[in-house]
Amino acid sequence: MANTTMRRQGLMALAMACACLLLCLAGCAANGQSSNGGSQALSQSSTTSETIGIIGAMDAEVDSLKSAAGANSTTTIAGMEFFEGDLGGKRVFIVKCGMGKVNAGICAHTLIVRFGCTKVINTGVAGSLDDRIDIGDIVVSTDAVQHDFDVEAIGFAKGEIPYTGLYAFPADDELRAAAVSAAHEAAPSIQVFEGRVCSGDQFITTKEQKDAITSNFGGLCCEMEGAAIAQACYLNDVPFVVIRAISDKPSETEIVDYKTFEPYAAELCAAIVEHMVEQ
């Protein structure tokens, strides 16, 4: 315990020294910038009305939404195409972020800071972590956690983001309720579950992997983007919800299930998001 405490204190001291250096560098850089740059950044991030950002990792998860929104302009940032359109009279930005947490975090932050999104919805497919939840069922997030984030060696809980006291990021209650309602209305024959979404830069294929995640975090489904989007929204004080349709269940037939059901599950989830936004 003493060694752990000393290591954490040492890391904090090093972090403070690095922060001081960065502040000095930032001050030098600021002296060389014109005031126009700051004004432009402010205008880009400002918004006077509701703007909804919708993120999917793959084309199948966003294509139908882009068609429904009648995307009228496209902006490319960090290799991602942000489509601006309209759903139910609401301004929306729809984007395929690509797979993985880094892509998802960059995407969510860009939606908020560059395009002024006031709410963020993550749509897509996921693997079931609960035997009750079958292929085609829907999971709406209560919170999201990074199941592959682990710095236990320096004294933090598995999944905990250091020096925040957090490892799970809560979804917005109103968005969650709206998602559940939309799912029941758009797909009345489908089961809808509310619970934890577990994210990691891994495609979970075995029962052993599934059991490791559920023993550490619980959770109803696993995927690769939701918790990164959740953390970016949390840091920017913007409400979010993750909506996932189940495309597979960790087992010996995982890959077969995924390839077979992913298009259907992606379309189903997109239809629910469209219905949710238009209400």
Summary of the structure (lengths in Angstrom):
residues: 279
radius of gyration: 20.0
end to end distance: 53.7
largest distance: 61.0
contacts: 954
relative contact order: 0.18
helix: 46%
strand: 25%
